[in-house]
Amino acid sequence: MDDAVADGGRRESESDDETPLETIAAGAVTFLTLGVAFGLLALGNPFFWVAFPVGFGGGMPLAIGLARWYESKGKATGDDPTVSRSDTDAALESLRNRYARGELDDEEFESRVERLLETESVAEASSSVRRRREAAEADEGAPTDDAVERERA
């Protein structure tokens, strides 16, 4: 039997837990369906009952499907914060393993961990690289861009 299949043919990725967006969508459809049905009943419309199969049979699956599609679209485009967190966790694990094997000394390990944790986004990484370059130039006594510009003038 396939390991990925559990609970009578359902895949493990399909869970009974609803996300907050699905809960909100289901609540909104329920509210609208009941409002329309009881509104039609109050107005004396004999076909008020049609609102129930339309709302719960058509509207509810549509709303839940759209909520799931929206959430999966966010995960596929990288908007999901758990994806970047797992990448950071994998990088930290790799650093720990290299440190345990003796490939990195204490200073190098601490430096890399600090750099990894301070650069969780692309903008932060760019600014961190820029700061490190400027610090390295200042430490080496090499002329900075400002000094070069002053010499040219």
ABEGO torsion letter per residue (X at the ends): XBAABBGGGBBAABBABBBAAAAAAAAAAAAAAAAAAAAAAAAGBAAAAAAAAAAAAAAAAAAAAAAAAAAAAAAAAGABAAAAAAAAAAAAAAAAAAAAAGABBAAAAAAAAAAAAABABAAAAAAAAAAAAAAAAAAAGBBBAAAAAAAAX
